[in-house]
Amino acid sequence: MKKIITAIIITLIILVIIVISINTWVKATTKKQIIKDENYSKLKDIDCIIVLGAGIWGDKPSPMLEDRLLRAIELYKNNISSKIIMSGDHGKEDYDEVNTMKNFAIEKDVPAEDIFMDHAGFSSYESIYRAKEIFEAKKIVIVTQEYHLYRALYIANQLGVEAYGVPSDQRQYVGAGYREAREIMARNKDFVKCIFKPTPTFLGDTIPVNGDGNATNDKVEK
């Protein structure tokens, strides 16, 4: 019995070391790609700005998503890129992150043709994968909260996309401690996923991001 307990303890210690090591590696290898303050003005020849989904409340973005959108619009209006991809979950008819995101940006005077919607951005991995394969983006700026940027940038690096991250933290968010802890496991999960590089849930025909974003519209104007 003592040997079994010892073996279990040793196994758990090894697993904890692995988890911590991967988490540290993901953060260390992407830290320099995070652009803070107004240093983003140095970024050139960016194909698009990608906003990762973060939940909606009815037909309004959640506070975290609103901050991501505001930062992306700021980058757009400062000529970092002339195109924005709104990538989120639109897997159900009654839950539509991407149209909510696009409508928010249009209300802030971003032309509809400059806004693409990725309706199948069900995860950070799928959003980046589809940005490369569907939208043919090669050099991108990812906008999300800083804790999330490390993983998104790591995924981009492993998929061969030149990426930079601009944090969108503009307030204190409820449940921040829980999300930080959960993110450690998410970094480990996507570390493994990037080794095998599975295809996303959906692919499809290419929609080059240098074209018209209205090509991604799924609603008919009345």
C-alpha positions as CSV (number, residue, x, y, z in Angstrom):
1,M,0.0,0.0,0.0
2,K,2.9,2.4,0.8
3,K,4.4,1.7,-2.6
4,I,1.1,2.5,-4.3
5,I,0.6,5.7,-2.4
6,T,4.2,6.7,-3.2
7,A,3.8,5.9,-6.9
8,I,0.6,8.0,-7.0
9,I,2.3,11.0,-5.3
10,I,5.3,10.8,-7.6
11,T,2.9,10.6,-10.6
12,L,1.0,13.6,-9.4
13,I,4.2,15.6,-8.8
14,I,5.4,14.8,-12.3
15,L,2.1,15.9,-13.9
16,V,2.1,19.1,-11.9
17,I,5.7,19.8,-13.1
18,I,4.7,19.1,-16.7
19,V,1.6,21.4,-16.5
20,I,3.7,24.2,-15.0
21,S,6.5,23.8,-17.4
22,I,4.2,23.9,-20.5
23,N,2.4,27.0,-19.1
24,T,5.8,28.7,-18.5
25,W,7.0,27.8,-22.0
26,V,3.9,29.1,-23.7
27,K,4.1,32.5,-21.9
28,A,7.9,32.8,-22.3
29,T,8.0,32.1,-26.0
30,T,5.2,34.7,-26.9
31,K,5.8,37.5,-24.4
32,K,7.8,39.6,-26.9
33,Q,5.0,39.5,-29.4
34,I,2.6,41.4,-27.0
35,I,2.5,45.1,-27.9
36,K,1.4,47.4,-25.1
37,D,0.5,51.1,-24.8
38,E,0.7,52.8,-28.2
39,N,3.7,50.9,-29.5
40,Y,1.3,49.2,-31.9
41,S,1.9,52.2,-34.2
42,K,5.1,50.4,-35.2
43,L,3.2,47.5,-36.7
44,K,3.3,47.5,-40.5
45,D,1.7,45.5,-43.4
46,I,-0.8,43.8,-41.2
47,D,-3.4,41.7,-43.2
48,C,-6.1,42.0,-40.5
49,I,-7.0,42.5,-36.9
50,I,-8.6,39.4,-35.3
51,V,-11.1,39.8,-32.4
52,L,-11.7,36.6,-30.5
53,G,-15.2,36.1,-29.2
54,A,-16.0,36.3,-25.5
55,G,-19.7,35.8,-25.0
56,I,-22.7,38.0,-25.6
57,W,-25.6,39.2,-23.4
58,G,-28.6,39.1,-25.6
59,D,-27.7,41.2,-28.6
60,K,-24.9,43.1,-26.8
61,P,-21.3,42.1,-26.3
62,S,-20.2,41.1,-22.8
63,P,-17.9,43.5,-21.0
64,M,-14.8,41.5,-22.0
65,L,-15.9,41.3,-25.6
66,E,-16.8,45.0,-25.7
67,D,-13.3,45.9,-24.6
68,R,-11.8,43.7,-27.3
69,L,-14.0,45.4,-29.9
70,L,-13.2,48.9,-28.7
71,R,-9.4,48.1,-28.9
72,A,-9.7,46.6,-32.3
73,I,-11.7,49.6,-33.6
74,E,-9.0,51.8,-32.1
75,L,-6.3,49.9,-34.1
76,Y,-8.4,50.0,-37.2
77,K,-8.9,53.8,-37.0
78,N,-5.2,54.2,-36.4
79,N,-4.5,52.4,-39.7
80,I,-2.9,49.3,-38.2
81,S,-5.0,47.3,-40.7
82,S,-7.9,48.1,-43.0
83,K,-9.6,44.8,-42.2
84,I,-11.1,43.2,-39.1
85,I,-12.1,39.6,-38.6
86,M,-14.8,39.0,-35.9
87,S,-14.2,35.4,-34.9
88,G,-16.7,33.7,-32.6
89,D,-19.4,31.2,-31.9
90,H,-22.3,31.1,-34.3
91,G,-23.0,27.4,-34.0
92,K,-26.7,28.0,-33.1
93,E,-29.3,30.2,-34.7
94,D,-30.2,31.8,-31.4
95,Y,-26.6,32.4,-30.3
96,D,-24.7,34.7,-32.6
97,E,-21.5,36.3,-31.4
98,V,-20.2,37.4,-34.8
99,N,-23.1,39.5,-36.1
100,T,-23.3,41.1,-32.6
101,M,-19.6,42.0,-33.0
102,K,-19.9,43.3,-36.5
103,N,-23.0,45.4,-35.7
104,F,-21.1,46.9,-32.7
105,A,-18.2,48.0,-35.0
106,I,-20.6,49.4,-37.6
107,E,-22.2,51.5,-34.9
108,K,-18.7,52.9,-34.2
109,D,-18.4,53.9,-37.9
110,V,-16.4,51.0,-39.2
111,P,-17.5,50.3,-42.8
112,A,-19.3,46.9,-43.2
113,E,-17.1,45.9,-46.1
114,D,-14.0,46.0,-43.9
115,I,-15.5,43.6,-41.3
116,F,-15.3,39.8,-41.9
117,M,-17.2,37.3,-39.8
118,D,-15.8,33.9,-38.9
119,H,-19.0,32.1,-37.9
120,A,-17.1,29.0,-36.9
121,G,-14.5,30.4,-34.5
122,F,-15.5,28.0,-31.8
123,S,-12.1,28.1,-30.0
124,S,-8.9,30.1,-30.1
125,Y,-7.3,27.3,-32.1
126,E,-10.0,27.2,-34.7
127,S,-10.1,31.0,-35.0
128,I,-6.4,31.2,-35.9
129,Y,-6.5,28.1,-38.1
130,R,-9.4,29.5,-40.1
131,A,-7.8,32.9,-40.3
132,K,-4.9,31.3,-42.1
133,E,-6.8,28.7,-44.2
134,I,-10.1,30.4,-45.0
135,F,-9.2,34.1,-44.9
136,E,-5.6,33.7,-46.1
137,A,-4.2,35.9,-43.5
138,K,-0.4,35.7,-43.1
139,K,0.4,38.6,-40.8
140,I,-2.1,39.4,-38.1
141,V,-2.8,41.3,-34.9
142,I,-4.8,39.4,-32.3
143,V,-6.9,41.4,-29.8
144,T,-8.0,39.9,-26.5
145,Q,-7.3,40.2,-22.8
146,E,-3.6,39.8,-22.0
147,Y,-4.0,36.5,-20.1
148,H,-5.5,35.0,-23.3
149,L,-3.0,36.5,-25.7
150,Y,-0.1,34.1,-24.8
151,R,-2.1,31.0,-25.9
152,A,-3.5,32.7,-29.0
153,L,0.0,33.8,-30.1
154,Y,1.5,30.4,-29.4
155,I,-1.2,28.8,-31.6
156,A,-0.4,31.3,-34.4
157,N,3.3,30.6,-34.1
158,Q,2.8,26.8,-34.3
159,L,0.4,27.2,-37.3
160,G,3.0,29.4,-39.2
161,V,1.2,32.7,-38.9
162,E,3.1,35.9,-38.1
163,A,1.2,37.3,-35.2
164,Y,1.3,40.1,-32.7
165,G,-1.0,40.7,-29.7
166,V,-2.5,43.9,-28.4
167,P,-4.1,43.5,-24.9
168,S,-7.7,44.8,-24.5
169,D,-7.7,45.0,-20.7
170,Q,-9.6,48.2,-19.8
171,R,-11.3,47.3,-16.5
172,Q,-11.4,44.7,-13.7
173,Y,-13.4,41.6,-14.8
174,V,-15.5,39.4,-12.5
175,G,-14.0,36.0,-12.1
176,A,-10.5,37.0,-13.2
177,G,-8.8,34.6,-10.8
178,Y,-10.8,31.6,-12.0
179,R,-10.1,32.5,-15.7
180,E,-6.4,32.8,-15.0
181,A,-6.3,29.3,-13.4
182,R,-8.5,27.8,-16.1
183,E,-6.2,29.3,-18.7
184,I,-3.2,27.3,-17.4
185,M,-5.0,24.1,-18.4
186,A,-6.1,25.6,-21.7
187,R,-2.5,26.5,-22.6
188,N,-1.6,22.9,-21.9
189,K,-4.5,21.6,-24.0
190,D,-3.6,23.8,-27.0
191,F,0.1,23.0,-26.6
192,V,-0.8,19.3,-27.3
193,K,-3.3,20.3,-30.0
194,C,-0.6,22.2,-31.8
195,I,1.6,19.1,-31.9
196,F,-1.0,17.2,-33.9
197,K,-2.7,20.2,-35.6
198,P,-6.2,18.8,-36.1
199,T,-8.4,20.4,-38.7
200,P,-11.2,22.6,-37.2
201,T,-14.8,21.7,-37.0
202,F,-15.5,23.5,-40.3
203,L,-13.4,24.7,-43.1
204,G,-14.8,25.6,-46.6
205,D,-14.1,27.9,-49.5
206,T,-11.5,30.6,-49.1
207,I,-12.6,34.2,-48.5
208,P,-9.5,36.4,-48.9
209,V,-9.4,39.0,-46.2
210,N,-8.2,41.6,-48.7
211,G,-11.7,41.5,-50.3
212,D,-15.2,42.6,-49.2
213,G,-16.2,41.5,-45.7
214,N,-19.9,41.5,-46.7
215,A,-19.1,38.2,-48.4
216,T,-19.3,36.6,-44.9
217,N,-22.8,38.0,-44.3
218,D,-25.5,35.5,-43.5
219,K,-28.4,37.8,-43.0
220,V,-30.4,39.4,-45.8
221,E,-30.9,43.1,-45.5
222,K,-34.5,44.1,-45.4
